[in-house]
């Protein structure tokens, strides 16, 4: 049971990471840059020259900093999606666990099942919070 849940979580993580990087990929006929999410610009390290981002939100690779900006933009997009999805799933699991608790009528098996749902929801929240720390780790690794 635990291996199945771990496999599902890992598959979701990889899927949303790929989805986030796809959002940072070039979106026009130009393969010379990437579209940068305006919400992520303020999160970029101060060592990067964010003035190279055009008013339309594109960063052209002709500048040395744009590759790093596009990489970090992809990481931010992926972790934001992972955070949102995991928090939504965790909230639903907590609600379902609470319903199981209230309808268990003291039955130990139903109570244990409800505790399991709430425990897995807590783990999901911890993983979601960890997803918010990933961009900082990436920044540290790449030296930005």
matplotlib code that plots the C-alpha trace (Angstrom):
import matplotlib.pyplot as plt

x = [0.0, 2.7, 4.8, 1.7, 1.2, 4.9, 4.8, 1.7, 3.3, 6.5, 4.6, 2.6, 5.8, 7.5, 4.4, 3.9, 7.6, 7.5, 4.4, 6.0, 9.1, 6.8, 5.2, 8.6, 9.4, 9.3, 5.8, 6.2, 7.9, 11.1, 13.3, 15.7, 14.1, 11.3, 8.2, 8.7, 5.8, 5.6, 4.9, 8.3, 10.4, 10.3, 11.6, 14.7, 18.0, 19.3, 22.5, 20.5, 19.9, 16.1, 16.0, 16.7, 13.1, 11.0, 7.7, 5.9, 7.6, 10.1, 13.7, 16.0, 18.9, 21.3, 21.9, 23.9, 21.4, 18.4, 19.2, 19.3, 16.1, 14.3, 15.5, 14.4, 11.1, 10.4, 11.3, 8.9, 6.1, 6.5, 6.7, 3.7, 1.6, 2.8, 1.9, -1.6, -2.4, -1.1, -2.8, -6.2, -5.8, -4.8, -7.8, -10.1, -8.4, -8.8, -12.5, -13.0, -11.2, -13.3, -16.5, -15.2, -14.5, -17.9, -19.7, -17.6, -19.8, -16.9, -16.0, -12.2, -11.6, -13.4, -11.6, -8.2, -9.1, -10.0, -6.7, -4.9, -6.5, -5.7, -2.1, -1.6, -3.1, -0.5, 2.3, 0.8, 0.9, 4.5, 5.5, 3.7, 5.6, 8.8, 7.9, 8.0, 11.6, 12.8, 13.5, 15.8, 17.7, 18.0, 19.3, 21.9, 23.0, 23.4, 24.9, 22.4]
y = [0.0, 2.5, 1.7, 2.4, 5.8, 6.6, 5.7, 7.9, 10.8, 10.5, 10.2, 13.3, 15.2, 14.4, 15.1, 18.6, 19.3, 18.6, 20.7, 23.6, 23.5, 23.3, 26.5, 28.2, 27.0, 29.3, 30.1, 31.9, 31.1, 32.5, 29.8, 32.5, 32.9, 32.0, 33.6, 34.6, 34.7, 38.2, 36.9, 35.1, 38.1, 39.5, 36.2, 36.2, 36.6, 40.2, 39.0, 38.4, 41.3, 41.1, 44.2, 42.0, 40.8, 42.6, 44.4, 41.4, 39.1, 37.4, 36.8, 36.4, 33.9, 36.4, 37.6, 35.5, 35.8, 34.7, 31.0, 31.1, 33.3, 30.7, 27.8, 29.4, 30.4, 26.8, 25.7, 28.3, 27.2, 23.5, 24.0, 26.4, 23.8, 21.0, 23.2, 24.0, 20.4, 18.9, 21.4, 20.8, 17.0, 17.3, 19.5, 17.0, 14.2, 16.0, 16.6, 13.0, 11.8, 14.1, 12.7, 9.2, 10.1, 11.5, 8.6, 5.8, 5.5, 4.2, 1.4, 0.9, 0.0, 3.1, 5.3, 3.9, 4.5, 8.1, 8.6, 7.2, 9.7, 12.6, 11.4, 11.1, 14.6, 15.9, 14.2, 15.8, 19.3, 18.7, 17.7, 20.8, 23.1, 21.3, 22.1, 25.8, 25.3, 23.7, 27.0, 28.1, 24.8, 25.2, 28.7, 27.5, 24.7, 26.7, 29.6, 32.3]
z = [0.0, 1.0, -2.2, -4.3, -2.6, -3.0, -6.7, -7.2, -5.4, -7.4, -10.7, -9.8, -8.9, -12.1, -14.2, -12.6, -12.8, -16.6, -16.9, -15.1, -17.3, -20.4, -19.2, -19.2, -22.7, -25.7, -26.6, -29.9, -33.2, -31.6, -30.1, -28.8, -25.3, -22.9, -21.5, -17.9, -15.4, -14.0, -10.5, -10.6, -11.6, -8.0, -6.7, -8.9, -7.2, -7.1, -8.9, -12.1, -14.5, -14.8, -16.9, -19.9, -19.7, -22.3, -21.5, -23.1, -20.5, -22.8, -21.9, -24.9, -24.6, -26.2, -22.7, -20.3, -17.4, -19.5, -19.3, -15.5, -15.4, -17.6, -15.5, -12.3, -13.9, -14.8, -11.2, -9.8, -12.1, -11.3, -7.6, -7.6, -9.4, -7.0, -4.0, -5.2, -6.2, -3.0, -0.8, -2.5, -2.2, 1.4, 2.2, 0.6, 2.5, 5.8, 5.1, 4.2, 7.3, 9.5, 7.9, 8.6, 12.2, 12.7, 11.1, 12.6, 15.7, 17.7, 15.2, 15.6, 12.0, 10.7, 13.2, 12.1, 8.5, 9.3, 11.2, 8.2, 5.9, 8.2, 8.6, 4.9, 4.5, 7.0, 5.0, 1.8, 3.5, 4.6, 1.0, -0.4, 2.0, 1.0, -2.7, -1.8, -0.6, -3.8, -5.7, -2.9, -3.1, -6.9, -6.5, -4.0, -6.2, -9.4, -7.6, -8.5]

ax = plt.figure().add_subplot(projection="3d")
ax.plot(x, y, z, "-o")
ax.set_aspect("equal")
plt.show()
